[in-house]
C-alpha cells in the first residue's frame, strides 16, 4: 500500500481505541463502509477508482455532508466506487494513511492513492478528484491527447456532423464525413494520411459508432466529449 503522509488537520485524532470490527455495508442506498477486513479487496484491488471518506460517528461535518456524498455515489455508479471508513472501527487503516482529521477524502486508483483532501467538500470537488481516473472506453482519446497526436501528424480528425455545422467550426485538419454515411466509407477512412479519429458535438454519437465498429472488427478511435471537450480545453478551432 502506498502511504500518503502530511495530512494535517484540526479535527479529533483518528483511531480512539476502538476495535477493528467494522460495520456492515450501509442499507437503503447509503454509502457502504469498508473495514480492515475487506479494504484490500474493495479498495486496493478495485477495477474502478475509489473515493474514500474517512469518517466517525461523532463527526458533525461528516453528518452534514452525508447527503452530498450519497448523491455523488449514485451519480458515479458504474464509473467509480464511493466508500466510507470509520476511523474508530478501522484504526489500523487510519494510522497507516496518517489520517489526523475527519472528514478526509482520498482517491485510490490503480492500487495506489492518487489524491487527498482534508475537510468537508462538495460534489463538484469529489468529481474533480475522481474524474481523471474513470475507466475509459476502448478507442477513446481526450482532447489533449488528440491535440498532441494531431501536432505530430499521426491522426486525421473526422467531423461527423452535417456539412453546415462543419463549415461553422471544426478541428484543425478535420475531414467532414456525416455520421449517417460513415459505415459505407470505411475504406476511405483507412486510406487517409493518418489514423482517423471520429468526433461529433458532444461525443455520444461517435462513441456509440466506435463501439459498433469495434464489435465488427473495425475499431476506430473517437474524441471523448466531442467538439465541446476540445473547446473546453481552449484548443484551436478552424472556421
C-alpha positions as CSV (number, residue, x, y, z in Angstrom):
1,X,0.0,0.0,0.0
2,X,1.3,3.4,-0.9
3,X,1.4,5.7,2.1
4,X,0.4,9.4,1.7
5,X,1.7,11.4,4.5
6,X,1.4,15.0,5.7
7,X,-2.3,15.1,6.1
8,X,-2.5,17.7,8.9
9,X,-5.8,18.8,10.3
10,X,-7.5,20.2,13.3
11,X,-10.1,17.5,13.9
12,X,-10.2,14.9,16.6
13,X,-7.5,12.2,16.3
14,X,-8.3,9.0,14.4
15,X,-8.5,5.6,16.0
16,X,-9.6,6.3,19.6
17,X,-9.0,2.8,20.9
18,X,-11.9,1.1,19.1
19,X,-11.8,-2.4,17.9
20,X,-11.2,-3.4,14.3
21,X,-14.6,-5.0,13.8
22,X,-16.3,-2.8,11.1
23,X,-19.9,-2.2,10.4
24,X,-21.8,-3.8,7.5
25,X,-22.5,-2.1,4.3
26,X,-25.0,0.7,4.6
27,X,-28.6,-0.1,3.8
28,X,-31.3,1.9,2.0
29,X,-29.0,3.2,-0.7
30,X,-26.4,4.6,1.6
31,X,-22.6,4.6,1.1
32,X,-21.1,1.3,2.2
33,X,-18.4,1.1,4.9
34,X,-15.1,-0.6,4.2
35,X,-13.2,-2.3,7.1
36,X,-9.7,-3.6,7.6
37,X,-11.1,-7.0,6.7
38,X,-12.1,-6.0,3.2
39,X,-10.0,-2.9,2.5
40,X,-7.6,-4.7,0.1
41,X,-10.4,-6.3,-1.9
42,X,-12.8,-3.4,-2.0
43,X,-10.3,-0.6,-2.4
44,X,-6.8,-1.6,-3.4
45,X,-7.9,-4.3,-5.9
46,X,-10.9,-2.4,-7.2
47,X,-11.1,-2.1,-11.0
48,X,-12.9,1.2,-10.6
49,X,-11.4,4.3,-8.9
50,X,-12.5,4.5,-5.3
51,X,-13.3,7.7,-3.4
52,X,-12.9,7.0,0.4
53,X,-14.3,9.2,3.0
54,X,-12.7,8.8,6.5
55,X,-15.4,9.5,9.0
56,X,-16.6,8.8,12.6
57,X,-19.9,8.7,14.4
58,X,-19.0,11.8,16.4
59,X,-18.1,13.9,13.3
60,X,-20.7,16.6,12.8
61,X,-19.3,17.8,9.4
62,X,-19.4,14.2,8.2
63,X,-23.1,14.0,9.0
64,X,-23.7,17.4,7.4
65,X,-22.2,16.3,4.0
66,X,-23.6,12.8,4.1
67,X,-26.4,13.6,1.6
68,X,-23.9,15.1,-0.8
69,X,-21.7,12.1,-0.6
70,X,-24.6,9.7,-1.1
71,X,-25.8,11.7,-4.1
72,X,-22.4,11.6,-5.7
73,X,-22.1,7.9,-5.1
74,X,-25.4,7.4,-7.1
75,X,-24.2,9.7,-9.9
76,X,-20.9,7.8,-10.5
77,X,-22.3,4.3,-10.1
78,X,-20.5,2.1,-12.7
79,X,-17.7,4.6,-13.2
80,X,-16.3,4.8,-9.6
81,X,-16.9,3.5,-6.1
82,X,-17.6,5.6,-3.1
83,X,-17.0,4.1,0.4
84,X,-16.7,5.2,4.0
85,X,-14.1,4.2,6.5
86,X,-14.8,4.7,10.2
87,X,-11.5,5.7,11.8
88,X,-12.6,4.4,15.2
89,X,-13.6,0.9,13.9
90,X,-10.7,0.6,11.4
91,X,-7.8,2.4,13.3
92,X,-5.0,0.5,11.5
93,X,-6.1,1.9,8.1
94,X,-6.4,5.4,9.6
95,X,-3.0,5.1,11.2
96,X,-1.3,3.7,8.2
97,X,-2.7,6.5,6.0
98,X,-1.9,9.1,8.7
99,X,-5.5,10.3,9.0
100,X,-5.4,13.1,11.5
101,X,-8.8,14.8,10.9
102,X,-12.2,13.8,9.7
103,X,-13.7,14.0,7.2
104,X,-10.7,13.3,4.9
105,X,-11.3,12.2,1.3
106,X,-8.8,10.1,-0.7
107,X,-8.9,8.7,-4.2
108,X,-7.4,5.3,-4.9
109,X,-6.9,4.2,-8.5
110,X,-4.6,1.5,-9.9
111,X,-3.8,0.3,-6.4
112,X,-2.4,3.5,-5.0
113,X,-3.5,6.8,-3.5
114,X,-3.8,9.5,-6.2
115,X,-5.3,12.4,-4.4
116,X,-6.4,13.6,-0.9
117,X,-8.3,16.5,0.6
118,X,-8.8,17.2,4.3
119,X,-12.2,18.6,5.3
120,X,-15.8,18.7,4.1
121,X,-16.1,19.0,0.3
122,X,-18.9,19.4,-2.2
123,X,-19.9,17.1,-5.1
124,X,-18.0,19.3,-7.6
125,X,-14.7,18.7,-5.7
126,X,-15.4,15.0,-5.5
127,X,-15.9,14.9,-9.2
128,X,-12.7,16.8,-9.8
129,X,-10.8,14.2,-7.7
130,X,-12.3,11.1,-9.2
131,X,-12.9,12.0,-12.9
132,X,-9.3,11.7,-14.1
133,X,-9.4,8.0,-13.2
134,X,-12.7,6.9,-14.7
135,X,-12.4,3.8,-16.8
136,X,-12.2,4.8,-20.5
137,X,-13.9,3.2,-23.5
138,X,-11.7,1.4,-26.0
139,X,-10.5,3.9,-28.6
140,X,-11.3,7.0,-26.5
141,X,-9.0,9.9,-26.8
142,X,-9.0,13.0,-24.6
143,X,-8.8,16.4,-26.3
144,X,-5.2,17.0,-25.1
145,X,-4.1,13.6,-26.3
146,X,-5.7,14.2,-29.7
147,X,-4.1,17.6,-30.0
148,X,-0.7,16.0,-29.4
149,X,-1.2,13.3,-32.0
150,X,-2.5,15.9,-34.4
151,X,0.5,18.1,-34.0
152,X,2.7,15.1,-34.9
153,X,0.7,14.3,-38.0
154,X,-0.4,10.9,-36.6
155,X,-4.2,11.3,-36.9
156,X,-6.9,12.9,-39.0
157,X,-10.0,14.2,-37.2
158,X,-13.2,13.1,-38.8
159,X,-16.1,15.6,-38.2
160,X,-19.3,13.5,-38.3
161,X,-21.7,16.4,-38.1
162,X,-23.6,17.8,-41.0
163,X,-21.8,20.0,-43.6
164,X,-23.3,23.2,-42.3
165,X,-22.1,22.6,-38.7
166,X,-18.7,21.6,-40.1
167,X,-18.5,24.9,-42.1
168,X,-19.2,27.0,-39.0
169,X,-16.4,25.5,-36.9
170,X,-14.3,22.3,-36.8
171,X,-11.0,20.9,-35.6
172,X,-7.8,21.8,-37.5
173,X,-7.2,19.5,-40.5
174,X,-10.6,17.8,-40.0
175,X,-12.4,16.0,-42.8
176,X,-16.2,16.1,-42.9
177,X,-18.0,12.7,-43.1
178,X,-21.6,12.9,-41.8
179,X,-22.2,10.1,-39.4
180,X,-25.0,8.6,-41.4
181,X,-22.6,7.6,-44.2
182,X,-19.5,6.5,-42.2
183,X,-20.2,2.8,-42.4
184,X,-20.2,2.9,-46.2
185,X,-17.0,4.8,-46.3
186,X,-14.7,2.7,-44.0
187,X,-12.2,2.0,-46.8
188,X,-12.0,5.7,-47.4
189,X,-11.3,6.3,-43.7
190,X,-8.4,4.0,-43.7
191,X,-6.8,5.5,-46.8
192,X,-6.2,8.8,-45.0
193,X,-2.7,10.0,-44.2
194,X,-3.2,9.4,-40.5
195,X,-5.3,7.3,-38.2
196,X,-8.9,8.5,-38.3
197,X,-10.4,9.9,-35.1
198,X,-14.2,10.4,-35.1
199,X,-15.9,13.3,-33.3
200,X,-19.3,14.9,-33.0
201,X,-20.6,17.7,-30.9
202,X,-20.8,16.0,-27.5
203,X,-19.1,12.7,-28.2
204,X,-22.0,10.4,-27.5
205,X,-22.8,9.5,-31.1
206,X,-19.3,8.8,-32.2
207,X,-18.7,6.7,-29.0
208,X,-21.6,4.5,-30.0
209,X,-20.4,4.3,-33.6
210,X,-16.9,3.4,-32.4
211,X,-18.2,0.6,-30.2
212,X,-20.4,-0.7,-33.0
213,X,-17.4,-0.8,-35.4
214,X,-15.2,-2.4,-32.8
215,X,-17.7,-5.2,-32.5
216,X,-17.5,-5.7,-36.2
217,X,-13.7,-6.0,-36.0
218,X,-13.1,-2.5,-37.4
219,X,-12.1,-0.3,-34.5
220,X,-11.9,3.5,-35.0
221,X,-10.8,6.0,-32.3
222,X,-13.1,8.8,-31.2
223,X,-12.7,12.1,-29.3
224,X,-14.1,11.7,-25.8
225,X,-16.5,14.6,-25.1
226,X,-16.5,15.6,-28.8
227,X,-16.1,19.2,-30.0
228,X,-17.3,20.5,-26.7
229,X,-14.4,19.0,-24.8
230,X,-12.0,20.3,-27.4
231,X,-13.3,23.9,-27.0
232,X,-13.4,23.5,-23.2
233,X,-9.6,22.9,-23.3
234,X,-9.1,26.1,-25.2
235,X,-7.7,24.3,-28.2
236,X,-7.7,25.9,-31.7
237,X,-10.8,25.8,-33.9
238,X,-10.9,26.4,-37.7
239,X,-13.8,28.4,-39.1
